[in-house]
Amino acid sequence: MEAYIVDWLNLLGRWVHFITGIAWIGSSFYFIWLDNHLEAPQEKVDDDKGVGGELWSVHGGGFYHAQKYRVAPQVLPETLHWFKWEAYTTWITGMFLLALVYWYGAEVYLIDRTVADLSPGFAVGIAIAILVGGWIVYDQMCRSPLGRNASVFAVVLFAMTALLAWGLCQLFSGRGAYIHFGAVLGTIMVANVLMVIIPGQRRMVAAFANNEDPDPEDGIRAKQRSVHNTYFTLPVLFVMTSNHYAMTYSHEYNWLILIAITLVGALIRVYFVARHKGKASPLPIIVAALLILALAAALAPSSRATTVETVSLATVRPVIESRCTICHSAAPTHPAFPAAPGGVMLDTDEQINAEASRIHQQTVVLQVMPIGNLTQMSEAERALVDAWFLSNDE
């Protein structure tokens, strides 16, 4: 029953996380697009009122006129919309899922004893420290003189994220490392909103209400953090789905793959941000495409010599029964799985033969199953599965 309740909490948490994430990222992308498409106001009266840019658009059968003030309007409207709860709720639900799946289930999803022999409590403690430390380091970098030079800061920030990717992959399972990499970036993104952007906006509104001039630095800092957030977005989105792609996180150089995909995501945003402003060089997209092609080539499975040994299903069945059916069964015996993961059941010969390719891919090629090697499948047993598959593969 406990595993069943955890499954439902996972389902509901993931659903809400997905919905609020769409709302946050959608509004973030829209305002980046809006900022980069603003034109000088056409009416002198708007310019005199302090309007710095405007945009006409059409959507859903209606016309919209958006205006952005250089600092603030002369009179604040009664209703002022704040964009913050999309970010907060995305982070809250994301942390709920992180705690539920990777911390509560640390033995299954976070710890890989072939990477680092950590106790669950110690592993979770490290994970929390990295989340908090990541924000502190980033925030101090932004507040330092380094933060005033956007180009240099971008290089240093990328180097720091690369170091983070490498370090996490030396501590946790590939899957756990990837999701915590995304969690650090996501925490930075929402902390930017909570700790910098929203407080700055509140100070601007308060200053205006007191007939004082708002501090332009608040707007500058908010703009800087918003730009950083948009470049973090695509890497975080990849990490959210990375558990479906074991070929990335299970690789010997999983940290390098994560760095490359992070760079690809950032380059894609570089291109689109530039494109919003006008004519953009295709170079960032070309480099991103070449990186993806290089990754695909590097991750392609190597060719294998045809085995001369013939291994029957009867020979390999005991391995599958002892190492796989603890989870992949109509009635799993592992307490973490109330139902067979992915609906894959290996109770009968017919089911095993039907899943032969997937069994081979997961246990031999990628070696991500059994997950966290919970059942201690040996190299000899993996070789036996390999020989069975090759001798029966047509």
Phi and psi in degrees as a GROMACS rama.xvg file:
@    title "Ramachandran Plot"
@    xaxis  label "Phi"
@    yaxis  label "Psi"
@TYPE xy
-60.2496  -45.9065  GLU-2
-64.2768  -34.8613  ALA-3
-65.6922  -42.9112  TYR-4
-64.6451  -41.3273  ILE-5
-61.1855  -39.9141  VAL-6
-60.7098  -42.603  ASP-7
-68.4696  -39.6155  TRP-8
-62.2128  -39.1716  LEU-9
-61.8153  -47.6352  ASN-10
-59.8009  -51.2447  LEU-11
-66.9521  -43.0873  LEU-12
-62.2263  -42.3428  GLY-13
-66.8131  -37.9778  ARG-14
-64.0177  -49.2492  TRP-15
-63.8895  -40.7557  VAL-16
-59.5857  -43.1748  HIS-17
-64.238  -45.0952  PHE-18
-64.3934  -49.2948  ILE-19
-69.2615  -31.7995  THR-20
-63.5115  -41.2438  GLY-21
-59.8828  -45.1995  ILE-22
-61.9606  -43.4635  ALA-23
-67.8549  -52.0992  TRP-24
-65.622  -38.4205  ILE-25
-60.8293  -46.5953  GLY-26
-68.0386  -36.4102  SER-27
-62.8623  -48.272  SER-28
-62.127  -38.6903  PHE-29
-63.6423  -45.7204  TYR-30
-71.1562  -31.0122  PHE-31
-63.3589  -45.4019  ILE-32
-60.5718  -45.3868  TRP-33
-60.9059  -47.6044  LEU-34
-57.2462  -38.6108  ASP-35
-84.4152  -2.8419  ASN-36
-113.695  2.18918  HIS-37
-66.1543  140.565  LEU-38
-116.93  159.053  GLU-39
-59.7154  140.993  ALA-40
-59.2789  138.639  PRO-41
-81.6534  -26.8345  GLN-42
-98.1903  133.246  GLU-43
-61.5522  -33.0282  LYS-44
-63.1377  -34.7457  VAL-45
-68.5637  -41.0447  ASP-46
-62.575  -39.7802  ASP-47
-67.2253  -28.9233  ASP-48
-77.7244  -8.26387  LYS-49
100.885  11.9948  GLY-50
-71.9529  125.875  VAL-51
-94.6808  -24.2177  GLY-52
-164.849  157.631  GLY-53
-146.736  163.119  GLU-54
-150.049  132.24  LEU-55
-101.676  136.751  TRP-56
-146.957  164.089  SER-57
-129.529  136.172  VAL-58
-159.687  135.86  HIS-59
59.5674  32.0198  GLY-60
82.4357  9.99261  GLY-61
-131.181  158.274  GLY-62
-103.172  138.969  PHE-63
-125.354  142.64  TYR-64
-126.78  103.567  HIS-65
-99.4332  136.468  ALA-66
-129.196  140.286  GLN-67
-118.684  130.366  LYS-68
-87.1478  147.904  TYR-69
-61.0207  -40.1729  ARG-70
-129.59  -66.9878  VAL-71
-159.508  157.835  ALA-72
-71.5171  162.786  PRO-73
-67.6766  -32.4381  GLN-74
-131.303  124.513  VAL-75
-73.2791  139.511  LEU-76
-71.2476  161.462  PRO-77
-66.4685  -37.4842  GLU-78
-109.08  121.927  THR-79
-126.358  117.115  LEU-80
-84.1969  134.222  HIS-81
-112.567  136.04  TRP-82
-105.052  94.3642  PHE-83
-143.365  -38.351  LYS-84
-68.0411  -24.7344  TRP-85
-60.5495  -43.2594  GLU-86
-68.8276  -47.5297  ALA-87
-61.5459  -45.1674  TYR-88
-68.72  -35.1968  THR-89
-61.1635  -43.8857  THR-90
-69.0253  -43.281  TRP-91
-60.3039  -47.0118  ILE-92
-69.3366  -33.6007  THR-93
-65.4065  -41.966  GLY-94
-67.8238  -35.26  MET-95
-60.1015  -46.3074  PHE-96
-65.7587  -40.7275  LEU-97
-60.5391  -44.9025  LEU-98
-67.6301  -40.4814  ALA-99
-69.0178  -47.9876  LEU-100
-86.3162  -48.4428  VAL-101
-97.3475  -22.6631  TYR-102
-98.0074  -50.5332  TRP-103
-63.0321  -37.7468  TYR-104
-102.651  39.2335  GLY-105
-58.3756  -38.6809  ALA-106
-63.4265  -27.7965  GLU-107
-92.6656  -48.3791  VAL-108
-108.343  -22.4501  TYR-109
-100.348  -41.5272  LEU-110
-94.9244  132.784  ILE-111
-127.523  107.888  ASP-112
-69.5957  -12.5091  ARG-113
-78.8828  -15.2153  THR-114
-95.3614  -54.7769  VAL-115
-153.386  130.473  ALA-116
-85.3451  83.5973  ASP-117
-107.795  148.314  LEU-118
-80.2355  155.434  SER-119
-56.3019  -44.5523  PRO-120
-63.443  -41.6535  GLY-121
-68.5172  -40.7433  PHE-122
-62.0467  -44.9397  ALA-123
-65.9384  -39.3015  VAL-124
-60.6778  -43.2628  GLY-125
-61.8058  -43.6529  ILE-126
-59.9817  -45.0104  ALA-127
-64.6368  -42.5616  ILE-128
-61.7278  -38.6936  ALA-129
-67.9124  -39.4564  ILE-130
-61.0137  -47.3342  LEU-131
-69.1034  -45.8117  VAL-132
-63.9377  -34.6153  GLY-133
-59.8351  -44.2511  GLY-134
-66.1683  -43.3552  TRP-135
-61.6981  -46.514  ILE-136
-62.1259  -47.9921  VAL-137
-60.5537  -46.4843  TYR-138
-62.8491  -41.1976  ASP-139
-67.2149  -34.4139  GLN-140
-62.5552  -43.4937  MET-141
-63.6894  -36.1158  CYS-142
-82.1592  -12.9494  ARG-143
-81.4366  169.757  SER-144
-55.7971  -25.809  PRO-145
-58.5746  -33.303  LEU-146
-68.0328  -13.7196  GLY-147
-84.6274  -12.4361  ARG-148
-111.367  99.8842  ASN-149
-59.8203  -40.8422  ALA-150
-68.2704  -48.5538  SER-151
-64.9327  -40.5  VAL-152
-60.9266  -40.6192  PHE-153
-61.2366  -40.7877  ALA-154
-66.6158  -45.836  VAL-155
-65.1791  -41.026  VAL-156
-63.8103  -40.0263  LEU-157
-65.2009  -39.1779  PHE-158
-63.1625  -38.2722  ALA-159
-68.1888  -39.8899  MET-160
-68.1639  -34.0853  THR-161
-64.2793  -42.53  ALA-162
-63.1104  -39.1563  LEU-163
-62.0462  -45.4826  LEU-164
-60.4304  -45.5427  ALA-165
-63.1847  -46.9609  TRP-166
-62.8965  -43.5022  GLY-167
-62.5248  -37.1774  LEU-168
-73.285  -12.5717  CYS-169
-90.1632  -8.32758  GLN-170
-109.301  -43.0705  LEU-171
-117.106  172.89  PHE-172
-59.5142  157.907  SER-173
-56.2016  -43.7525  GLY-174
-64.0388  -44.1496  ARG-175
-65.9034  -38.3414  GLY-176
-63.7453  -44.776  ALA-177
-61.6708  -47.2456  TYR-178
-67.7022  -31.745  ILE-179
-75.6592  -29.5692  HIS-180
-60.4397  -47.9502  PHE-181
-63.7766  -35.832  GLY-182
-65.9244  -37.5667  ALA-183
-64.1327  -47.2777  VAL-184
-63.6455  -41.8095  LEU-185
-63.7615  -38.0727  GLY-186
-65.0146  -41.4386  THR-187
-60.8402  -43.4733  ILE-188
-61.2618  -48.191  MET-189
-74.3807  -31.1969  VAL-190
-67.1476  -33.1474  ALA-191
-58.0878  -42.521  ASN-192
-67.8277  -50.4973  VAL-193
-70.0074  -41.5982  LEU-194
-97.4497  -19.3933  MET-195
-124.655  -56.6435  VAL-196
-67.615  -54.4593  ILE-197
-65.7764  -45.632  ILE-198
-58.7208  -38.8235  PRO-199
-63.3331  -41.2738  GLY-200
-65.6476  -38.243  GLN-201
-64.3101  -40.0686  ARG-202
-65.0394  -37.8522  ARG-203
-64.7175  -43.0572  MET-204
-65.6386  -42.4655  VAL-205
-63.9369  -41.176  ALA-206
-62.621  -41.4859  ALA-207
-65.9334  -41.0199  PHE-208
-64.1449  -26.8729  ALA-209
-95.7404  14.1824  ASN-210
58.3916  35.6425  ASN-211
-110.999  158.513  GLU-212
-78.1183  124.518  ASP-213
-62.4766  149.896  PRO-214
-77.7766  115.415  ASP-215
-59.9131  -22.4045  PRO-216
-62.4031  -30.3665  GLU-217
-62.6332  -41.4553  ASP-218
-67.8077  -37.6489  GLY-219
-65.806  -45.0653  ILE-220
-65.281  -41.0495  ARG-221
-63.3112  -40.6031  ALA-222
-63.1444  -43.6152  LYS-223
-59.1226  -47.5599  GLN-224
-68.7285  -34.9626  ARG-225
-63.7682  -39.8518  SER-226
-64.6514  -44.0754  VAL-227
-59.056  -43.3096  HIS-228
-59.2509  -39.509  ASN-229
-68.077  -30.5571  THR-230
-79.2945  -22.0861  TYR-231
-78.0003  -22.5661  PHE-232
-58.75  -51.698  THR-233
-67.4867  -40.2844  LEU-234
-58.7731  -39.6879  PRO-235
-65.4314  -40.3497  VAL-236
-63.6136  -38.2927  LEU-237
-61.6885  -46.6052  PHE-238
-61.0444  -35.735  VAL-239
-60.1503  -27.0196  MET-240
-108.817  1.01529  THR-241
-65.8329  -23.5098  SER-242
-65.0279  -13.8316  ASN-243
-82.9831  -9.66522  HIS-244
-124.435  76.4407  TYR-245
-61.6807  -22.3227  ALA-246
-61.8188  -20.7646  MET-247
-89.9861  -58.4786  THR-248
-76.6198  -16.2805  TYR-249
-90.9231  -6.42035  SER-250
-70.3438  152.619  HIS-251
-56.2509  -37.8111  GLU-252
-106.528  47.0571  TYR-253
-59.9274  -32.857  ASN-254
-66.1195  -37.7175  TRP-255
-70.3043  -37.1933  LEU-256
-63.0568  -42.8231  ILE-257
-63.0598  -41.2483  LEU-258
-62.7366  -44.1422  ILE-259
-62.9947  -43.0977  ALA-260
-69.6745  -34.1497  ILE-261
-61.0464  -44.0335  THR-262
-64.0897  -40.3225  LEU-263
-59.3786  -47.2841  VAL-264
-60.8702  -42.8567  GLY-265
-64.7963  -40.5471  ALA-266
-64.5459  -37.3849  LEU-267
-62.5701  -42.4481  ILE-268
-68.1293  -36.4651  ARG-269
-56.7636  -45.235  VAL-270
-63.4723  -47.9027  TYR-271
-70.4409  -35.451  PHE-272
-62.9826  -42.7746  VAL-273
-66.0192  -38.3378  ALA-274
-65.2639  -35.1116  ARG-275
-61.2904  -31.6628  HIS-276
-82.0733  -12.7502  LYS-277
146.561  -142.726  GLY-278
-70.7553  126.999  LYS-279
-116.653  144.676  ALA-280
-69.2898  136.984  SER-281
-78.024  -1.4782  PRO-282
-55.7715  -45.9588  LEU-283
-59.586  -39.4875  PRO-284
-68.6127  -38.5475  ILE-285
-63.8764  -45.3188  ILE-286
-62.8479  -42.0385  VAL-287
-61.6535  -43.2485  ALA-288
-64.4322  -40.579  ALA-289
-65.5477  -37.7684  LEU-290
-64.3255  -41.8829  LEU-291
-63.564  -43.6534  ILE-292
-62.7566  -41.0745  LEU-293
-63.9858  -39.7481  ALA-294
-64.4524  -44.1851  LEU-295
-60.5602  -40.4205  ALA-296
-68.8184  -41.2238  ALA-297
-68.6305  -31.8924  ALA-298
-90.0052  -5.18961  LEU-299
-61.4017  134.321  ALA-300
-63.1475  138.873  PRO-301
-74.3026  151.341  SER-302
-69.4799  146.813  SER-303
-119.496  147.031  ARG-304
-71.7991  144.156  ALA-305
-67.8763  128.693  THR-306
-70.9186  146.676  THR-307
-93.8093  -12.6758  VAL-308
-86.8182  136.866  GLU-309
-103.041  120.909  THR-310
-117.022  125.442  VAL-311
-87.3199  164.769  SER-312
-62.9454  -35.6965  LEU-313
-60.4383  -32.9826  ALA-314
-73.695  -38.1724  THR-315
-89.9068  -15.8956  VAL-316
-57.8832  -42.5806  ARG-317
-58.8756  -33.2759  PRO-318
-66.3025  -45.8556  VAL-319
-64.6848  -40.2677  ILE-320
-66.3554  -37.4535  GLU-321
-86.4217  -25.911  SER-322
-107.727  -22.0876  ARG-323
-115.837  -40.1479  CYS-324
-76.1249  -3.80739  THR-325
-59.338  -29.5965  ILE-326
-112.99  -45.0956  CYS-327
-90.1894  76.5476  HIS-328
-150.518  160.165  SER-329
-63.3311  -24.8984  ALA-330
-134.306  78.9686  ALA-331
-58.6066  143.784  PRO-332
-99.2345  -12.6568  THR-333
-75.1636  130.827  HIS-334
-64.4682  -18.5504  PRO-335
-82.1175  -10.4854  ALA-336
-126.975  102.498  PHE-337
-72.8906  -20.1457  PRO-338
-141.595  159.712  ALA-339
-61.3209  125.137  ALA-340
-56.9991  131.023  PRO-341
67.12  9.1125  GLY-342
71.8852  11.6  GLY-343
-85.5925  116.497  VAL-344
-118.684  137.122  MET-345
-126.372  42.7492  LEU-346
-82.8011  -29.918  ASP-347
-118.699  164.604  THR-348
-60.6408  -39.9849  ASP-349
-62.4608  -41.9462  GLU-350
-67.316  -39.931  GLN-351
-64.502  -45.916  ILE-352
-63.6234  -38.523  ASN-353
-65.7787  -29.6408  ALA-354
-103.914  15.4776  GLU-355
-54.7048  -46.1511  ALA-356
-63.3318  -42.4243  SER-357
-69.402  -39.5385  ARG-358
-58.3981  -46.3239  ILE-359
-64.9758  -43.8196  HIS-360
-60.5816  -45.4455  GLN-361
-78.9403  -35.3608  GLN-362
-94.6287  -26.5111  THR-363
-109.598  -54.26  VAL-364
-70.7772  -53.5448  VAL-365
-91.937  -27.3047  LEU-366
55.4484  40.4769  GLN-367
-100.361  -6.22206  VAL-368
-122.284  144.317  MET-369
-60.0602  144.026  PRO-370
-58.1037  127.592  ILE-371
62.4281  14.2396  GLY-372
46.9949  47.5712  ASN-373
-57.0386  -36.0525  LEU-374
-97.3925  9.37354  THR-375
58.4028  50.5273  GLN-376
-66.0824  129.443  MET-377
-87.6998  165.458  SER-378
-64.0273  -34.5697  GLU-379
-64.2034  -38.8973  ALA-380
-69.2381  -37.7307  GLU-381
-64.6008  -39.3549  ARG-382
-63.8876  -35.6  ALA-383
-67.0646  -42.1248  LEU-384
-62.6946  -39.8629  VAL-385
-61.1548  -47.7858  ASP-386
-64.1767  -39.7823  ALA-387
-60.5878  -46.6257  TRP-388
-65.3745  -45.5535  PHE-389
-67.5887  -34.7001  LEU-390
-76.1613  -15.9563  SER-391
-113.995  -2.67757  ASN-392
-79.3676  126.943  ASP-393
